Amino acid sequence: MPWSDRFEDPISLADGRELVSLSDARAYILKLKKADQDSEAWQTAIEALLMAAEGTGPMMHARIGVLRALNRNIERMVNSSRKDTRWGKHKLARDR
């Protein structure tokens, strides 16, 4: 696969731009600071991009690698204040 191959779904960046192809992702990574490029998340993304460009890996892995690297600092929050659904604790009408 050449670098011009497109992702199935573009990757949206925080600034509104989109990474549409392997080449776009490569250019984005090359503009990152060296320290960011050397992080484990970006190294994994780079490896997946190279494998996709060489035809030895799927495009989806490259896309997922870039997405994970982009979102590596985002902490998932769980809303613990939600009302308990109490599933499985309802009595049948005949048992009331």
TORGU-244189 format. One record per atom (N, C-alpha, C): residue number from 1; residue in one letter; atom name; x negated, y negated, z negated. Coordinates in pm, whole numbers, plus 32768, in hexadecimal, padded with zeros to 4 digits. Layout:
TORGU-244189
<site resi="NUM" resn="a" name="CA" east="X" north="Y" up="Z"/>
...
end
This chain:
TORGU-244189
<site resi="1" resn="m" name="N" east="7FAC" north="8076" up="8000"/>
<site resi="1" resn="m" name="CA" east="8000" north="8000" up="8000"/>
<site resi="1" resn="m" name="C" east="7FA8" north="7F83" up="8000"/>
<site resi="2" resn="p" name="N" east="7FC8" north="7F25" up="804F"/>
<site resi="2" resn="p" name="CA" east="7F7A" north="7EA9" up="804E"/>
<site resi="2" resn="p" name="C" east="7FA8" north="7E4B" up="7FDF"/>
<site resi="3" resn="w" name="N" east="7F58" north="7DE5" up="7FC7"/>
<site resi="3" resn="w" name="CA" east="7F77" north="7D83" up="7F5F"/>
<site resi="3" resn="w" name="C" east="7FF6" north="7D34" up="7F80"/>
<site resi="4" resn="s" name="N" east="8021" north="7D35" up="7FFC"/>
<site resi="4" resn="s" name="CA" east="8098" north="7CE8" up="8022"/>
<site resi="4" resn="s" name="C" east="811A" north="7D30" up="7FFF"/>
<site resi="5" resn="d" name="N" east="8112" north="7DAB" up="7FCF"/>
<site resi="5" resn="d" name="CA" east="818C" north="7DF3" up="7FA9"/>
<site resi="5" resn="d" name="C" east="81D5" north="7DA9" up="7F3A"/>
<site resi="6" resn="r" name="N" east="8259" north="7DAB" up="7F45"/>
<site resi="6" resn="r" name="CA" east="82AD" north="7D5F" up="7EE9"/>
<site resi="6" resn="r" name="C" east="82E4" north="7DB9" up="7E7A"/>
<site resi="7" resn="f" name="N" east="82F5" north="7D7C" up="7E03"/>
<site resi="7" resn="f" name="CA" east="8337" north="7DC1" up="7D95"/>
<site resi="7" resn="f" name="C" east="83CA" north="7DD3" up="7DB9"/>
<site resi="8" resn="e" name="N" east="8408" north="7E3A" up="7D82"/>
<site resi="8" resn="e" name="CA" east="8497" north="7E4F" up="7D9B"/>
<site resi="8" resn="e" name="C" east="84E7" north="7DD8" up="7D68"/>
<site resi="9" resn="d" name="N" east="84C7" north="7DA9" up="7CF1"/>
<site resi="9" resn="d" name="CA" east="8503" north="7D31" up="7CB7"/>
<site resi="9" resn="d" name="C" east="8492" north="7CD1" up="7C95"/>
<site resi="10" resn="p" name="N" east="849D" north="7C52" up="7CB9"/>
<site resi="10" resn="p" name="CA" east="8432" north="7BF3" up="7C97"/>
<site resi="10" resn="p" name="C" east="8423" north="7BE3" up="7C00"/>
<site resi="11" resn="i" name="N" east="83AD" north="7BBD" up="7BD6"/>
<site resi="11" resn="i" name="CA" east="8390" north="7BA6" up="7B49"/>
<site resi="11" resn="i" name="C" east="8399" north="7B10" up="7B31"/>
<site resi="12" resn="s" name="N" east="83F5" north="7AE6" up="7ADB"/>
<site resi="12" resn="s" name="CA" east="8408" north="7A58" up="7ABE"/>
<site resi="12" resn="s" name="C" east="83A6" north="7A2C" up="7A53"/>
<site resi="13" resn="l" name="N" east="8367" north="79B8" up="7A69"/>
<site resi="13" resn="l" name="CA" east="830B" north="797F" up="7A08"/>
<site resi="13" resn="l" name="C" east="8352" north="7913" up="79B8"/>
<site resi="14" resn="a" name="N" east="831B" north="78EE" up="7947"/>
<site resi="14" resn="a" name="CA" east="8358" north="788B" up="78EF"/>
<site resi="14" resn="a" name="C" east="8365" north="7803" up="7933"/>
<site resi="15" resn="d" name="N" east="830B" north="77E3" up="798F"/>
<site resi="15" resn="d" name="CA" east="830F" north="7760" up="79D0"/>
<site resi="15" resn="d" name="C" east="836A" north="775C" up="7A4A"/>
<site resi="16" resn="g" name="N" east="83B5" north="77C7" up="7A63"/>
<site resi="16" resn="g" name="CA" east="8415" north="77CA" up="7AD0"/>
<site resi="16" resn="g" name="C" east="83E1" north="780D" up="7B4F"/>
<site resi="17" resn="r" name="N" east="835F" north="7822" up="7B59"/>
<site resi="17" resn="r" name="CA" east="8327" north="7865" up="7BCE"/>
<site resi="17" resn="r" name="C" east="8347" north="78FA" up="7BC8"/>
<site resi="18" resn="e" name="N" east="8334" north="793D" up="7C39"/>
<site resi="18" resn="e" name="CA" east="834B" north="79CC" up="7C3F"/>
<site resi="18" resn="e" name="C" east="82D4" north="7A11" up="7C7F"/>
<site resi="19" resn="l" name="N" east="82B4" north="7A87" up="7C4B"/>
<site resi="19" resn="l" name="CA" east="8250" north="7ADC" up="7C89"/>
<site resi="19" resn="l" name="C" east="829C" north="7B40" up="7CDE"/>
<site resi="20" resn="v" name="N" east="828D" north="7B32" up="7D62"/>
<site resi="20" resn="v" name="CA" east="82DC" north="7B82" up="7DBE"/>
<site resi="20" resn="v" name="C" east="828F" north="7BFB" up="7DF1"/>
<site resi="21" resn="s" name="N" east="820B" north="7BED" up="7DFF"/>
<site resi="21" resn="s" name="CA" east="81BB" north="7C59" up="7E39"/>
<site resi="21" resn="s" name="C" east="8143" north="7C78" up="7DE1"/>
<site resi="22" resn="l" name="N" east="80FD" north="7CE3" up="7E06"/>
<site resi="22" resn="l" name="CA" east="8082" north="7D06" up="7DBF"/>
<site resi="22" resn="l" name="C" east="801D" north="7C94" up="7DC8"/>
<site resi="23" resn="s" name="N" east="8019" north="7C54" up="7E3B"/>
<site resi="23" resn="s" name="CA" east="7FBE" north="7BE4" up="7E50"/>
<site resi="23" resn="s" name="C" east="7FDD" north="7B6F" up="7DF2"/>
<site resi="24" resn="d" name="N" east="805D" north="7B52" up="7DDD"/>
<site resi="24" resn="d" name="CA" east="8085" north="7AE7" up="7D80"/>
<site resi="24" resn="d" name="C" east="8057" north="7B08" up="7CF3"/>
<site resi="25" resn="a" name="N" east="8069" north="7B86" up="7CCA"/>
<site resi="25" resn="a" name="CA" east="8040" north="7BB0" up="7C44"/>
<site resi="25" resn="a" name="C" east="7FA9" north="7BA7" up="7C35"/>
<site resi="26" resn="r" name="N" east="7F61" north="7BD0" up="7C9D"/>
<site resi="26" resn="r" name="CA" east="7ECE" north="7BC8" up="7C9A"/>
<site resi="26" resn="r" name="C" east="7EA1" north="7B38" up="7C8C"/>
<site resi="27" resn="a" name="N" east="7EDB" north="7ADC" up="7CDA"/>
<site resi="27" resn="a" name="CA" east="7EB6" north="7A4F" up="7CD3"/>
<site resi="27" resn="a" name="C" east="7ED5" north="7A15" up="7C49"/>
<site resi="28" resn="y" name="N" east="7F46" north="7A3C" up="7C0F"/>
<site resi="28" resn="y" name="CA" east="7F6A" north="7A0C" up="7B89"/>
<site resi="28" resn="y" name="C" east="7F03" north="7A39" up="7B22"/>
<site resi="29" resn="i" name="N" east="7EDD" north="7AB7" up="7B29"/>
<site resi="29" resn="i" name="CA" east="7E7D" north="7AEE" up="7AC8"/>
<site resi="29" resn="i" name="C" east="7DF5" north="7AAB" up="7AD8"/>
<site resi="30" resn="l" name="N" east="7DCB" north="7A91" up="7B53"/>
<site resi="30" resn="l" name="CA" east="7D49" north="7A53" up="7B6A"/>
<site resi="30" resn="l" name="C" east="7D43" north="79C3" up="7B34"/>
<site resi="31" resn="k" name="N" east="7DB7" north="7982" up="7B25"/>
<site resi="31" resn="k" name="CA" east="7DBA" north="78FA" up="7AF0"/>
<site resi="31" resn="k" name="C" east="7DBF" north="78F6" up="7A57"/>
<site resi="32" resn="l" name="N" east="7DD1" north="796B" up="7A18"/>
<site resi="32" resn="l" name="CA" east="7DD3" north="7970" up="7985"/>
<site resi="32" resn="l" name="C" east="7D47" north="7958" up="794E"/>
<site resi="33" resn="k" name="N" east="7D43" north="792F" up="78CE"/>
<site resi="33" resn="k" name="CA" east="7CC2" north="7922" up="788A"/>
<site resi="33" resn="k" name="C" east="7C81" north="79AB" up="7880"/>
<site resi="34" resn="k" name="N" east="7BFE" north="79AD" up="787D"/>
<site resi="34" resn="k" name="CA" east="7BB2" north="7A2A" up="7876"/>
<site resi="34" resn="k" name="C" east="7BDA" north="7A7C" up="77FB"/>
<site resi="35" resn="a" name="N" east="7BF0" north="7A38" up="778B"/>
<site resi="35" resn="a" name="CA" east="7C16" north="7A7F" up="7710"/>
<site resi="35" resn="a" name="C" east="7C9C" north="7AC6" up="7722"/>
<site resi="36" resn="d" name="N" east="7CFA" north="7A85" up="7766"/>
<site resi="36" resn="d" name="CA" east="7D7B" north="7AC4" up="777F"/>
<site resi="36" resn="d" name="C" east="7D6C" north="7B3A" up="77DF"/>
<site resi="37" resn="q" name="N" east="7D1C" north="7B28" up="7846"/>
<site resi="37" resn="q" name="CA" east="7D06" north="7B94" up="78A7"/>
<site resi="37" resn="q" name="C" east="7CC9" north="7C0F" up="7864"/>
<site resi="38" resn="d" name="N" east="7C78" north="7BF8" up="7800"/>
<site resi="38" resn="d" name="CA" east="7C33" north="7C67" up="77BD"/>
<site resi="38" resn="d" name="C" east="7C8A" north="7CAD" up="7753"/>
<site resi="39" resn="s" name="N" east="7D01" north="7C78" up="7739"/>
<site resi="39" resn="s" name="CA" east="7D57" north="7CB8" up="76D5"/>
<site resi="39" resn="s" name="C" east="7D84" north="7D41" up="7708"/>
<site resi="40" resn="e" name="N" east="7DA3" north="7D98" up="76AB"/>
<site resi="40" resn="e" name="CA" east="7DCB" north="7E21" up="76CE"/>
<site resi="40" resn="e" name="C" east="7E46" north="7E24" up="7727"/>
<site resi="41" resn="a" name="N" east="7EA8" north="7DCC" up="770A"/>
<site resi="41" resn="a" name="CA" east="7F23" north="7DCB" up="7758"/>
<site resi="41" resn="a" name="C" east="7F09" north="7DA5" up="77E9"/>
<site resi="42" resn="w" name="N" east="7EB5" north="7D3F" up="77FD"/>
<site resi="42" resn="w" name="CA" east="7E97" north="7D15" up="7887"/>
<site resi="42" resn="w" name="C" east="7E3D" north="7D7A" up="78CE"/>
<site resi="43" resn="q" name="N" east="7DE4" north="7DBA" up="7887"/>
<site resi="43" resn="q" name="CA" east="7D90" north="7E1F" up="78C6"/>
<site resi="43" resn="q" name="C" east="7DE5" north="7E94" up="78F8"/>
<site resi="44" resn="t" name="N" east="7E49" north="7EB8" up="78AB"/>
<site resi="44" resn="t" name="CA" east="7EA5" north="7F22" up="78D4"/>
<site resi="44" resn="t" name="C" east="7EF4" north="7EF7" up="7950"/>
<site resi="45" resn="a" name="N" east="7F23" north="7E7A" up="794F"/>
<site resi="45" resn="a" name="CA" east="7F6D" north="7E46" up="79C2"/>
<site resi="45" resn="a" name="C" east="7F16" north="7E42" up="7A3F"/>
<site resi="46" resn="i" name="N" east="7E98" north="7E18" up="7A2F"/>
<site resi="46" resn="i" name="CA" east="7E3B" north="7E12" up="7AA0"/>
<site resi="46" resn="i" name="C" east="7E24" north="7E9C" up="7ADB"/>
<site resi="47" resn="e" name="N" east="7E12" north="7EFE" up="7A84"/>
<site resi="47" resn="e" name="CA" east="7DFD" north="7F87" up="7AB2"/>
<site resi="47" resn="e" name="C" east="7E76" north="7FBA" up="7B01"/>
<site resi="48" resn="a" name="N" east="7EED" north="7F9D" up="7ACE"/>
<site resi="48" resn="a" name="CA" east="7F67" north="7FC8" up="7B13"/>
<site resi="48" resn="a" name="C" east="7F76" north="7F81" up="7B9A"/>
<site resi="49" resn="l" name="N" east="7F52" north="7F00" up="7B9F"/>
<site resi="49" resn="l" name="CA" east="7F57" north="7EB6" up="7C1D"/>
<site resi="49" resn="l" name="C" east="7EF6" north="7EF1" up="7C84"/>
<site resi="50" resn="l" name="N" east="7E7E" north="7F0E" up="7C58"/>
<site resi="50" resn="l" name="CA" east="7E1B" north="7F49" up="7CB2"/>
<site resi="50" resn="l" name="C" east="7E49" north="7FD0" up="7CE8"/>
<site resi="51" resn="m" name="N" east="7E80" north="8021" up="7C90"/>
<site resi="51" resn="m" name="CA" east="7EB0" north="80A4" up="7CBB"/>
<site resi="51" resn="m" name="C" east="7F22" north="8097" up="7D20"/>
<site resi="52" resn="a" name="N" east="7F7C" north="8037" up="7D0B"/>
<site resi="52" resn="a" name="CA" east="7FEA" north="8022" up="7D69"/>
<site resi="52" resn="a" name="C" east="7FB6" north="7FF0" up="7DEF"/>
<site resi="53" resn="a" name="N" east="7F55" north="7F96" up="7DEC"/>
<site resi="53" resn="a" name="CA" east="7F1D" north="7F5E" up="7E67"/>
<site resi="53" resn="a" name="C" east="7ED1" north="7FC9" up="7EB7"/>
<site resi="54" resn="e" name="N" east="7E93" north="8026" up="7E70"/>
<site resi="54" resn="e" name="CA" east="7E49" north="8092" up="7EB3"/>
<site resi="54" resn="e" name="C" east="7EA2" north="8106" up="7EDD"/>
<site resi="55" resn="g" name="N" east="7F1F" north="8104" up="7EB1"/>
<site resi="55" resn="g" name="CA" east="7F7C" north="816E" up="7ED5"/>
<site resi="55" resn="g" name="C" east="7F74" north="81E7" up="7E7C"/>
<site resi="56" resn="t" name="N" east="7F2D" north="81DD" up="7E0B"/>
<site resi="56" resn="t" name="CA" east="7F20" north="8250" up="7DB1"/>
<site resi="56" resn="t" name="C" east="7F7C" north="8245" up="7D37"/>
<site resi="57" resn="g" name="N" east="7FCA" north="81DB" up="7D30"/>
<site resi="57" resn="g" name="CA" east="8025" north="81C9" up="7CC1"/>
<site resi="57" resn="g" name="C" east="80A5" north="8185" up="7CF0"/>
<site resi="58" resn="p" name="N" east="8112" north="8196" up="7CA6"/>
<site resi="58" resn="p" name="CA" east="8191" north="815B" up="7CD0"/>
<site resi="58" resn="p" name="C" east="8198" north="80C5" up="7CB4"/>
<site resi="59" resn="m" name="N" east="81E5" north="8080" up="7D08"/>
<site resi="59" resn="m" name="CA" east="81FA" north="7FF1" up="7CF7"/>
<site resi="59" resn="m" name="C" east="823C" north="7FD2" up="7C71"/>
<site resi="60" resn="m" name="N" east="8295" north="802A" up="7C45"/>
<site resi="60" resn="m" name="CA" east="82DD" north="8012" up="7BC8"/>
<site resi="60" resn="m" name="C" east="827C" north="800A" up="7B52"/>
<site resi="61" resn="h" name="N" east="8213" north="805B" up="7B52"/>
<site resi="61" resn="h" name="CA" east="81B1" north="8054" up="7AE5"/>
<site resi="61" resn="h" name="C" east="8169" north="7FCD" up="7AE6"/>
<site resi="62" resn="a" name="N" east="814B" north="7F9A" up="7B5D"/>
<site resi="62" resn="a" name="CA" east="810B" north="7F19" up="7B67"/>
<site resi="62" resn="a" name="C" east="8166" north="7EAC" up="7B30"/>
<site resi="63" resn="r" name="N" east="81E5" north="7EB2" up="7B54"/>
<site resi="63" resn="r" name="CA" east="8246" north="7E4E" up="7B25"/>
<site resi="63" resn="r" name="C" east="8254" north="7E54" up="7A8D"/>
<site resi="64" resn="i" name="N" east="8262" north="7ECB" up="7A59"/>
<site resi="64" resn="i" name="CA" east="8271" north="7EDC" up="79C8"/>
<site resi="64" resn="i" name="C" east="81F3" north="7EAC" up="797F"/>
<site resi="65" resn="g" name="N" east="817E" north="7ECA" up="79B6"/>
<site resi="65" resn="g" name="CA" east="8101" north="7E9E" up="7979"/>
<site resi="65" resn="g" name="C" east="80F9" north="7E07" up="796F"/>
<site resi="66" resn="v" name="N" east="811F" north="7DC2" up="79D9"/>
<site resi="66" resn="v" name="CA" east="811C" north="7D2F" up="79D8"/>
<site resi="66" resn="v" name="C" east="8184" north="7CF9" up="7976"/>
<site resi="67" resn="l" name="N" east="81FB" north="7D32" up="7976"/>
<site resi="67" resn="l" name="CA" east="8263" north="7D05" up="7919"/>
<site resi="67" resn="l" name="C" east="8238" north="7D17" up="7887"/>
<site resi="68" resn="r" name="N" east="81FD" north="7D89" up="7868"/>
<site resi="68" resn="r" name="CA" east="81D0" north="7DA2" up="77DE"/>
<site resi="68" resn="r" name="C" east="8162" north="7D41" up="77B7"/>
<site resi="69" resn="a" name="N" east="8107" north="7D23" up="7814"/>
<site resi="69" resn="a" name="CA" east="809B" north="7CC6" up="77F6"/>
<site resi="69" resn="a" name="C" east="80D2" north="7C38" up="77E3"/>
<site resi="70" resn="l" name="N" east="8132" north="7C12" up="7834"/>
<site resi="70" resn="l" name="CA" east="816F" north="7B8D" up="7826"/>
<site resi="70" resn="l" name="C" east="81B8" north="7B7F" up="77A1"/>
<site resi="71" resn="n" name="N" east="81F7" north="7BEA" up="7774"/>
<site resi="71" resn="n" name="CA" east="824A" north="7BE5" up="76FB"/>
<site resi="71" resn="n" name="C" east="8206" north="7C1F" up="7680"/>
<site resi="72" resn="r" name="N" east="8182" north="7C2B" up="7683"/>
<site resi="72" resn="r" name="CA" east="813A" north="7C6C" up="7615"/>
<site resi="72" resn="r" name="C" east="8145" north="7C21" up="7591"/>
<site resi="73" resn="n" name="N" east="815C" north="7B9F" up="7592"/>
<site resi="73" resn="n" name="CA" east="8161" north="7B51" up="7517"/>
<site resi="73" resn="n" name="C" east="81F0" north="7B35" up="74E8"/>
<site resi="74" resn="i" name="N" east="8251" north="7B6A" up="752D"/>
<site resi="74" resn="i" name="CA" east="82DC" north="7B52" up="7508"/>
<site resi="74" resn="i" name="C" east="8307" north="7BBC" up="74A3"/>
<site resi="75" resn="e" name="N" east="8336" north="7B8E" up="7431"/>
<site resi="75" resn="e" name="CA" east="8360" north="7BE8" up="73C7"/>
<site resi="75" resn="e" name="C" east="83F5" north="7C02" up="73D4"/>
<site resi="76" resn="r" name="N" east="841B" north="7C80" up="73D2"/>
<site resi="76" resn="r" name="CA" east="84A8" north="7CA2" up="73D9"/>
<site resi="76" resn="r" name="C" east="84E8" north="7C8D" up="7351"/>
<site resi="77" resn="m" name="N" east="855C" north="7C51" up="7352"/>
<site resi="77" resn="m" name="CA" east="85A3" north="7C34" up="72D7"/>
<site resi="77" resn="m" name="C" east="8621" north="7C8B" up="72D0"/>
<site resi="78" resn="v" name="N" east="863A" north="7CC3" up="725C"/>
<site resi="78" resn="v" name="CA" east="86B2" north="7D12" up="7246"/>
<site resi="78" resn="v" name="C" east="870C" north="7CC2" up="71E8"/>
<site resi="79" resn="n" name="N" east="8787" north="7CB2" up="720F"/>
<site resi="79" resn="n" name="CA" east="87E6" north="7C66" up="71BF"/>
<site resi="79" resn="n" name="C" east="8821" north="7CC3" up="7155"/>
<site resi="80" resn="s" name="N" east="87EC" north="7CB9" up="70DC"/>
<site resi="80" resn="s" name="CA" east="8819" north="7D12" up="7070"/>
<site resi="80" resn="s" name="C" east="8897" north="7CDE" up="702C"/>
<site resi="81" resn="s" name="N" east="88C7" north="7C68" up="7052"/>
<site resi="81" resn="s" name="CA" east="893E" north="7C32" up="7013"/>
<site resi="81" resn="s" name="C" east="89BE" north="7C62" up="7056"/>
<site resi="82" resn="r" name="N" east="89B2" north="7CB5" up="70BB"/>
<site resi="82" resn="r" name="CA" east="8A29" north="7CE8" up="70FF"/>
<site resi="82" resn="r" name="C" east="8A7C" north="7D3D" up="70A2"/>
<site resi="83" resn="k" name="N" east="8AFC" north="7D38" up="70B6"/>
<site resi="83" resn="k" name="CA" east="8B58" north="7D87" up="7065"/>
<site resi="83" resn="k" name="C" east="8B43" north="7E1C" up="7081"/>
<site resi="84" resn="d" name="N" east="8B40" north="7E6B" up="7019"/>
<site resi="84" resn="d" name="CA" east="8B33" north="7EFC" up="7027"/>
<site resi="84" resn="d" name="C" east="8BB1" north="7F32" up="706A"/>
<site resi="85" resn="t" name="N" east="8BA1" north="7F83" up="70CF"/>
<site resi="85" resn="t" name="CA" east="8C14" north="7FB7" up="7119"/>
<site resi="85" resn="t" name="C" east="8C58" north="802C" up="70D4"/>
<site resi="86" resn="r" name="N" east="8C13" north="806D" up="707A"/>
<site resi="86" resn="r" name="CA" east="8C49" north="80DE" up="702E"/>
<site resi="86" resn="r" name="C" east="8C7C" north="814B" up="708B"/>
<site resi="87" resn="w" name="N" east="8C38" north="8164" up="70F6"/>
<site resi="87" resn="w" name="CA" east="8C63" north="81CA" up="7155"/>
<site resi="87" resn="w" name="C" east="8C5F" north="8252" up="7112"/>
<site resi="88" resn="g" name="N" east="8CC0" north="82A3" up="712F"/>
<site resi="88" resn="g" name="CA" east="8CC4" north="8329" up="70FB"/>
<site resi="88" resn="g" name="C" east="8D02" north="8332" up="7070"/>
<site resi="89" resn="k" name="N" east="8D2B" north="82C3" up="7036"/>
<site resi="89" resn="k" name="CA" east="8D62" north="82C5" up="6FAF"/>
<site resi="89" resn="k" name="C" east="8DF9" north="82AE" up="6FAD"/>
<site resi="90" resn="h" name="N" east="8E37" north="82A7" up="7022"/>
<site resi="90" resn="h" name="CA" east="8EC7" north="8290" up="7028"/>
<site resi="90" resn="h" name="C" east="8F10" north="8313" up="7011"/>
<site resi="91" resn="k" name="N" east="8F7D" north="830A" up="6FC6"/>
<site resi="91" resn="k" name="CA" east="8FCE" north="8380" up="6FAC"/>
<site resi="91" resn="k" name="C" east="9037" north="838D" up="701A"/>
<site resi="92" resn="l" name="N" east="9056" north="8406" up="7039"/>
<site resi="92" resn="l" name="CA" east="90C1" north="841F" up="7097"/>
<site resi="92" resn="l" name="C" east="9147" north="8401" up="7056"/>
<site resi="93" resn="a" name="N" east="91AA" north="83E1" up="70A6"/>
<site resi="93" resn="a" name="CA" east="922F" north="83BF" up="7072"/>
<site resi="93" resn="a" name="C" east="9269" north="8432" up="7020"/>
<site resi="94" resn="r" name="N" east="9250" north="84AC" up="7048"/>
<site resi="94" resn="r" name="CA" east="9289" north="851E" up="7001"/>
<site resi="94" resn="r" name="C" east="9246" north="8532" up="6F77"/>
<site resi="95" resn="d" name="N" east="91CE" north="84FB" up="6F64"/>
<site resi="95" resn="d" name="CA" east="9187" north="850D" up="6EE6"/>
<site resi="95" resn="d" name="C" east="919E" north="849C" up="6E83"/>
<site resi="96" resn="r" name="N" east="91EF" north="843C" up="6EA6"/>
<site resi="96" resn="r" name="CA" east="9206" north="83C9" up="6E4D"/>
<site resi="96" resn="r" name="C" east="926D" north="83E6" up="6DE7"/>
end
